[in-house]
Amino acid sequence: MTNENLSFKEGYDILKRNAELLEDQQEPDIDNLMKLVEDSMTAYKACKSRVEAVQQALNETFKD
């Protein structure tokens, strides 16, 4: 899934789930770590993109 396909909520949920999964592990699951990192990066980029879009819209709205 690309970051253009994710809503902010979906991206946030992925980041939250992956963080909880990593926190709960006694020993890191190295075999799945790369997939978690890739999913998290995609989710982070989607969330960042949405936040930047809102900031830009607010700046344009309240310019002056």
DRENTORKOL-3810 file (N, C-alpha, C; in nm, 4 decimals):
REM DRENTORKOL-3810
@n.u->0.0844; n.v->-0.1182; n.w->0.0000; ca.u->0.0000; ca.v->0.0000; ca.w->0.0000; c.u->0.0888; c.v->0.1243; c.w->0.0000
@n.u->0.0555; n.v->0.2207; n.w->-0.0859; ca.u->0.1342; ca.v->0.3430; ca.w->-0.0912; c.u->0.0759; c.v->0.4459; c.w->0.0036
@n.u->0.1560; n.v->0.5461; n.w->0.0360; ca.u->0.1081; ca.v->0.6460; ca.w->0.1307; c.u->-0.0063; c.v->0.7298; c.w->0.0744
@n.u->-0.0226; n.v->0.7352; n.w->-0.0601; ca.u->-0.1345; ca.v->0.8084; ca.w->-0.1181; c.u->-0.2666; c.v->0.7376; c.w->-0.0919
@n.u->-0.2630; n.v->0.6084; n.w->-0.0647; ca.u->-0.3839; ca.v->0.5309; ca.w->-0.0410; c.u->-0.4268; c.v->0.5311; c.w->0.1055
@n.u->-0.3444; n.v->0.5827; n.w->0.1929; ca.u->-0.3743; ca.v->0.5803; ca.w->0.3355; c.u->-0.4331; c.v->0.7121; c.w->0.3823
@n.u->-0.5354; n.v->0.7036; n.w->0.4641; ca.u->-0.5852; ca.v->0.8231; ca.w->0.5315; c.u->-0.4965; c.v->0.8480; c.w->0.6541
@n.u->-0.5126; n.v->0.9635; n.w->0.7155; ca.u->-0.4353; ca.v->0.9929; ca.w->0.8358; c.u->-0.4650; c.v->0.8886; c.w->0.9431
@n.u->-0.5931; n.v->0.8585; n.w->0.9625; ca.u->-0.6318; ca.v->0.7625; ca.w->1.0665; c.u->-0.5720; c.v->0.6252; c.w->1.0401
@n.u->-0.5754; n.v->0.5798; n.w->0.9158; ca.u->-0.5176; ca.v->0.4494; ca.w->0.8825; c.u->-0.3672; c.v->0.4479; c.w->0.9099
@n.u->-0.2989; n.v->0.5539; n.w->0.8697; ca.u->-0.1561; ca.v->0.5632; ca.w->0.8943; c.u->-0.1234; c.v->0.5665; c.w->1.0423
@n.u->-0.2014; n.v->0.6458; n.w->1.1155; ca.u->-0.1813; ca.v->0.6552; ca.w->1.2603; c.u->-0.2033; c.v->0.5192; c.w->1.3267
@n.u->-0.3076; n.v->0.4490; n.w->1.2848; ca.u->-0.3359; ca.v->0.3173; ca.w->1.3419; c.u->-0.2228; c.v->0.2184; c.w->1.3150
@n.u->-0.1653; n.v->0.2239; n.w->1.1959; ca.u->-0.0518; ca.v->0.1366; ca.w->1.1634; c.u->0.0671; c.v->0.1694; c.w->1.2526
@n.u->0.0975; n.v->0.2984; n.w->1.2667; ca.u->0.2103; ca.v->0.3384; ca.w->1.3516; c.u->0.1888; c.v->0.2961; c.w->1.4963
@n.u->0.0686; n.v->0.3161; n.w->1.5456; ca.u->0.0370; ca.v->0.2794; ca.w->1.6838; c.u->0.0484; c.v->0.1286; c.w->1.7039
@n.u->-0.0087; n.v->0.0514; n.w->1.6115; ca.u->-0.0053; ca.v->-0.0947; ca.w->1.6215; c.u->0.1393; c.v->-0.1458; c.w->1.6173
@n.u->0.2193; n.v->-0.0925; n.w->1.5247; ca.u->0.3577; ca.v->-0.1381; ca.w->1.5126; c.u->0.4403; c.v->-0.1003; c.w->1.6353
@n.u->0.4166; n.v->0.0186; n.w->1.6895; ca.u->0.4884; ca.v->0.0596; ca.w->1.8109; c.u->0.4528; c.v->-0.0327; c.w->1.9275
@n.u->0.3248; n.v->-0.0633; n.w->1.9417; ca.u->0.2829; ca.v->-0.1529; ca.w->2.0498; c.u->0.3407; c.v->-0.2925; c.w->2.0318
@n.u->0.3424; n.v->-0.3393; n.w->1.9078; ca.u->0.3993; ca.v->-0.4709; ca.w->1.8795; c.u->0.5465; c.v->-0.4765; c.w->1.9189
@n.u->0.6214; n.v->-0.3736; n.w->1.8828; ca.u->0.7639; ca.v->-0.3702; ca.w->1.9167; c.u->0.7862; c.v->-0.3576; c.w->2.0670
@n.u->0.7023; n.v->-0.2785; n.w->2.1337; ca.u->0.7157; ca.v->-0.2618; ca.w->2.2786; c.u->0.6863; c.v->-0.3908; c.w->2.3542
@n.u->0.5920; n.v->-0.4696; n.w->2.3033; ca.u->0.5496; ca.v->-0.5910; ca.w->2.3723; c.u->0.6444; c.v->-0.7089; c.w->2.3524
@n.u->0.7332; n.v->-0.7009; n.w->2.2560; ca.u->0.8238; ca.v->-0.8124; ca.w->2.2280; c.u->0.9349; c.v->-0.8198; c.w->2.3319
@n.u->0.9580; n.v->-0.9399; n.w->2.3815; ca.u->1.0706; ca.v->-0.9611; ca.w->2.4717; c.u->1.2015; c.v->-0.9589; c.w->2.3927
@n.u->1.1971; n.v->-1.0225; n.w->2.2771; ca.u->1.3109; ca.v->-1.0248; ca.w->2.1863; c.u->1.2618; c.v->-0.9796; c.w->2.0497
@n.u->1.3379; n.v->-0.8959; n.w->1.9810; ca.u->1.2927; ca.v->-0.8483; ca.w->1.8497; c.u->1.2783; c.v->-0.9628; c.w->1.7496
@n.u->1.1720; n.v->-0.9579; n.w->1.6726; ca.u->1.1488; ca.v->-1.0556; ca.w->1.5663; c.u->1.2161; c.v->-1.0030; c.w->1.4403
@n.u->1.3412; n.v->-1.0385; n.w->1.4245; ca.u->1.4232; ca.v->-0.9869; ca.w->1.3151; c.u->1.3652; c.v->-1.0221; c.w->1.1790
@n.u->1.3024; n.v->-1.1377; n.w->1.1686; ca.u->1.2474; ca.v->-1.1805; ca.w->1.0404; c.u->1.1368; c.v->-1.0873; c.w->0.9910
@n.u->1.0625; n.v->-1.0279; n.w->1.0809; ca.u->0.9522; ca.v->-0.9398; ca.w->1.0434; c.u->0.9846; c.v->-0.7917; c.w->1.0615
@n.u->1.1018; n.v->-0.7611; n.w->1.1113; ca.u->1.1383; ca.v->-0.6231; ca.w->1.1408; c.u->1.1381; c.v->-0.5351; c.w->1.0165
@n.u->1.1921; n.v->-0.5833; n.w->0.9079; ca.u->1.1996; ca.v->-0.5021; ca.w->0.7859; c.u->1.0605; c.v->-0.4671; c.w->0.7352
@n.u->0.9676; n.v->-0.5618; n.w->0.7408; ca.u->0.8298; ca.v->-0.5364; ca.w->0.6981; c.u->0.7648; c.v->-0.4320; c.w->0.7884
@n.u->0.7889; n.v->-0.4410; n.w->0.9185; ca.u->0.7350; ca.v->-0.3418; ca.w->1.0119; c.u->0.7901; c.v->-0.2026; c.w->0.9829
@n.u->0.9197; n.v->-0.1960; n.w->0.9566; ca.u->0.9828; ca.v->-0.0674; ca.w->0.9271; c.u->0.9279; c.v->-0.0094; c.w->0.7965
@n.u->0.9148; n.v->-0.0915; n.w->0.6950; ca.u->0.8617; ca.v->-0.0435; ca.w->0.5668; c.u->0.7179; c.v->0.0053; c.w->0.5809
@n.u->0.6346; n.v->-0.0721; n.w->0.6507; ca.u->0.4958; ca.v->-0.0314; ca.w->0.6731; c.u->0.4886; c.v->0.0975; c.w->0.7541
@n.u->0.5742; n.v->0.1072; n.w->0.8531; ca.u->0.5755; ca.v->0.2266; ca.w->0.9384; c.u->0.6206; c.v->0.3501; c.w->0.8612
@n.u->0.7192; n.v->0.3343; n.w->0.7747; ca.u->0.7649; ca.v->0.4480; ca.w->0.6944; c.u->0.6561; c.v->0.4953; c.w->0.5984
@n.u->0.5855; n.v->0.4022; n.w->0.5374; ca.u->0.4753; ca.v->0.4384; ca.w->0.4487; c.u->0.3666; c.v->0.5114; c.w->0.5266
@n.u->0.3331; n.v->0.4593; n.w->0.6433; ca.u->0.2304; ca.v->0.5223; ca.w->0.7270; c.u->0.2754; c.v->0.6607; c.w->0.7739
@n.u->0.4007; n.v->0.6724; n.w->0.8140; ca.u->0.4542; ca.v->0.8015; ca.w->0.8581; c.u->0.4472; c.v->0.9050; c.w->0.7463
@n.u->0.4860; n.v->0.8654; n.w->0.6274; ca.u->0.4832; ca.v->0.9588; ca.w->0.5137; c.u->0.3403; c.v->1.0028; c.w->0.4824
@n.u->0.2449; n.v->0.9105; n.w->0.4926; ca.u->0.1046; ca.v->0.9455; ca.w->0.4686; c.u->0.0563; c.v->1.0453; c.w->0.5725
@n.u->0.0866; n.v->1.0200; n.w->0.6981; ca.u->0.0449; ca.v->1.1106; ca.w->0.8054; c.u->0.1107; c.v->1.2478; c.w->0.7895
@n.u->0.2384; n.v->1.2476; n.w->0.7608; ca.u->0.3117; ca.v->1.3735; ca.w->0.7427; c.u->0.2536; c.v->1.4531; c.w->0.6270
@n.u->0.2217; n.v->1.3854; n.w->0.5186; ca.u->0.1641; ca.v->1.4513; ca.w->0.4025; c.u->0.0294; c.v->1.5155; c.w->0.4362
@n.u->-0.0531; n.v->1.4444; n.w->0.5124; ca.u->-0.1845; ca.v->1.4979; ca.w->0.5506; c.u->-0.1696; c.v->1.6193; c.w->0.6427
@n.u->-0.0788; n.v->1.6111; n.w->0.7370; ca.u->-0.0566; ca.v->1.7229; ca.w->0.8292; c.u->-0.0055; c.v->1.8445; c.w->0.7527
@n.u->0.0885; n.v->1.8241; n.w->0.6622; ca.u->0.1418; ca.v->1.9359; ca.w->0.5830; c.u->0.0334; c.v->1.9985; c.w->0.4957
@n.u->-0.0555; n.v->1.9163; n.w->0.4416; ca.u->-0.1652; ca.v->1.9687; ca.w->0.3592; c.u->-0.2581; c.v->2.0554; c.w->0.4429
@n.u->-0.2886; n.v->2.0128; n.w->0.5630; ca.u->-0.3752; ca.v->2.0908; ca.w->0.6516; c.u->-0.3054; c.v->2.2207; c.w->0.6915
@n.u->-0.1771; n.v->2.2133; n.w->0.7245; ca.u->-0.1026; ca.v->2.3342; ca.w->0.7596; c.u->-0.1024; c.v->2.4336; c.w->0.6444
@n.u->-0.0806; n.v->2.3853; n.w->0.5239; ca.u->-0.0799; ca.v->2.4717; ca.w->0.4064; c.u->-0.2166; c.v->2.5361; c.w->0.3864
@n.u->-0.3222; n.v->2.4573; n.w->0.3999; ca.u->-0.4578; ca.v->2.5104; ca.w->0.3832; c.u->-0.4881; c.v->2.6157; c.w->0.4889
@n.u->-0.4462; n.v->2.5907; n.w->0.6113; ca.u->-0.4680; ca.v->2.6894; ca.w->0.7182; c.u->-0.3885; c.v->2.8160; c.w->0.6932
@n.u->-0.2646; n.v->2.8016; n.w->0.6484; ca.u->-0.1839; ca.v->2.9193; ca.w->0.6159; c.u->-0.2471; c.v->3.0031; c.w->0.5068
@n.u->-0.2999; n.v->2.9369; n.w->0.4058; ca.u->-0.3661; ca.v->3.0081; ca.w->0.2965; c.u->-0.4945; c.v->3.0758; c.w->0.3452
@n.u->-0.5682; n.v->3.0082; n.w->0.4308; ca.u->-0.6944; ca.v->3.0605; ca.w->0.4805; c.u->-0.6721; c.v->3.1847; c.w->0.5682
@n.u->-0.5703; n.v->3.1800; n.w->0.6532; ca.u->-0.5482; ca.v->3.2876; ca.w->0.7480; c.u->-0.4377; c.v->3.3832; c.w->0.7086
@n.u->-0.4021; n.v->3.3814; n.w->0.5812; ca.u->-0.2997; ca.v->3.4729; ca.w->0.5306; c.u->-0.3536; c.v->3.6150; c.w->0.5383
@n.u->-0.2705; n.v->3.7056; n.w->0.5759; ca.u->-0.2999; ca.v->3.8489; ca.w->0.5868; c.u->-0.2752; c.v->3.8983; c.w->0.7234
END
